[in-house]
């Protein structure tokens, strides 16, 4: 999907279909279809991170407040386990409560990019990852970044992976430096 074509919130919700072990058919670089490849069950935190992206996307694109998003989102995704929902709610709360600080960090480290010019998926993925940096500093920076990159590969464009990586690495280094100085 070209960067200028943002997926609708319905597209983003429909794309999230990973409910445990399954298989998928992949196309080879030459365009031929490979046999079904088994996929692993998605981890609790990965699932939570994807749900947070969807919640932030819904809030951002629908111009909805956090409470409304929580209510409508969990009404649709009520089958999520307690662990998945708990971690997702924590990250969403931090992302919304500290949105000014998070957006400031992103804009400062995304050189020559304003928030409103970024692809909506990328902008909200960055917000979710920075919220995790702030809320869970004990989670290794590389883990947060790698998880964000995997989600970017699933929901965004190949160019976005490089953009997200650069911005998050820069923010992570700044936050690590600040915490080691305290």
C-alpha positions in Angstrom: 0.0 0.0 0.0 1.5 3.4 -0.9 2.3 5.6 2.0 -0.3 8.2 1.1 -3.1 5.7 1.3 -4.0 5.2 4.9 -5.9 2.1 5.9 -9.3 2.8 7.4 -9.9 1.8 11.0 -12.0 -1.0 9.7 -9.1 -2.2 7.5 -6.8 -2.2 10.5 -9.3 -4.1 12.6 -9.9 -6.6 9.8 -6.2 -7.2 9.3 -5.9 -8.2 12.9 -6.9 -11.9 12.6 -4.1 -13.7 14.3 -5.8 -15.8 17.0 -3.2 -18.4 17.8 -1.5 -21.0 15.7 -2.5 -21.0 12.0 -1.0 -21.3 8.6 -0.6 -18.9 5.8 0.2 -19.0 2.1 3.1 -16.8 1.0 4.2 -15.6 -2.4 7.8 -16.1 -3.3 9.8 -13.1 -4.7 9.1 -14.5 -8.2 5.4 -14.4 -7.5 4.9 -18.1 -7.2 2.9 -19.3 -4.3 4.7 -21.4 -1.7 3.0 -24.1 0.3 1.3 -23.2 3.5 3.8 -22.2 6.2 2.9 -22.8 9.8 2.9 -19.7 11.9 3.5 -19.6 15.7 1.0 -18.5 18.2 1.3 -14.8 18.9 2.7 -13.9 22.3 0.6 -12.0 24.9 2.7 -8.8 24.7 2.8 -8.8 20.9 -1.0 -9.2 20.8 -1.3 -6.4 23.4 1.0 -4.1 21.4 -1.1 -4.7 18.2 -4.3 -3.9 20.1 -2.8 -0.7 21.5 -1.9 0.3 17.9 -5.5 -0.3 16.9 -6.8 1.7 19.9 -4.5 4.6 19.2 -5.4 4.5 15.5 -9.1 4.5 16.4 -8.6 7.5 18.8 -6.5 9.4 16.3 -8.5 8.8 13.1 -11.9 9.0 14.8 -11.0 12.0 17.0 -12.3 10.0 19.9 -11.4 10.4 23.6 -9.7 7.6 25.5 -12.8 6.5 27.4 -14.9 6.2 24.3 -12.2 4.2 22.6 -11.8 1.9 25.5 -15.5 1.2 25.7 -16.1 0.6 22.0 -12.8 -1.2 21.4 -13.2 -3.7 24.2 -16.9 -4.3 23.2 -15.5 -5.5 19.9 -12.5 -7.4 21.2 -13.9 -8.7 24.5 -12.4 -12.2 23.9 -8.9 -10.9 24.7 -7.4 -12.6 27.8 -6.9 -10.6 31.0 -3.1 -10.4 30.5 -3.5 -9.2 27.0 -6.1 -6.6 27.9 -4.2 -5.5 31.0 -1.0 -4.8 29.2 -2.8 -3.1 26.3 -4.8 -0.9 28.7 -1.6 0.1 30.6 0.1 1.1 27.4 -3.0 2.9 26.0 -3.4 4.8 29.3 0.3 5.9 29.3 0.1 6.9 25.6 -3.0 9.0 26.1 -2.1 10.5 29.5 1.4 11.5 28.3 0.5 12.3 24.7 2.0 15.8 24.7 5.3 14.5 26.0 5.3 11.5 23.7 4.5 13.5 20.6 7.2 16.0 21.5 9.8 13.3 21.7 8.7 11.8 18.4 8.7 15.2 16.6 12.1 16.0 18.0 13.6 12.8 16.8 11.8 12.5 13.5 13.8 15.1 11.8 11.9 17.1 9.2 8.6 15.3 9.9 5.6 16.8 11.6 3.2 14.4 13.4 0.3 15.2 11.1 2.4 14.4 8.0 3.4 10.9 9.2 1.3 7.9 8.1 -1.3 7.3 10.8 -0.2 3.8 11.4 3.5 4.9 11.8 2.5 7.8 14.1 0.5 5.6 16.4 3.0 2.8 16.4 5.6 5.3 17.5 3.3 6.5 20.2 2.7 3.0 21.5 6.4 2.2 21.5 7.4 5.4 23.3 4.7 4.8 25.8 6.3 1.4 26.5 9.7 3.0 26.9 8.3 5.4 29.5 6.0 2.9 31.3 8.3 -0.1 31.3 11.9 1.1 31.4 13.0 -2.4 32.5 12.0 -3.8 29.1 15.1 -3.7 27.0 15.1 -1.0 24.4 15.9 -3.5 21.6 12.9 -5.6 22.5 10.5 -2.6 22.3 12.1 -1.6 19.0 12.0 -5.1 17.5 8.4 -5.6 18.4 7.5 -2.2 16.9 9.3 -3.2 13.7 7.5 -6.5 13.4 4.2 -4.7 13.8 5.2 -2.2 11.2 6.0 -5.0 8.8 2.5 -6.3 9.4 0.5 -3.1 9.3 2.6 -0.6 7.4 4.9 -0.2 4.4 8.5 -1.5 4.0 9.8 2.1 4.1 8.0 2.6 7.4 10.2 -0.1 9.1 13.3 2.0 8.5 11.6 5.2 9.6 10.2 3.6 12.8 13.5 2.0 13.6 15.5 5.2 13.3 13.1 7.3 15.3 12.7 4.7 18.1 16.4 4.1 18.3 17.1 7.8 18.7 14.3 8.3 21.4 15.4 5.1 23.2 19.0 6.3 23.4 17.9 9.7 24.8 15.7 8.1 27.4 18.4 5.7 28.4 20.9 8.5 28.8 18.5 10.5 30.9 17.8 7.5 33.2 21.5 6.7 33.7 22.2 10.3 34.7 19.6 10.3 37.4 
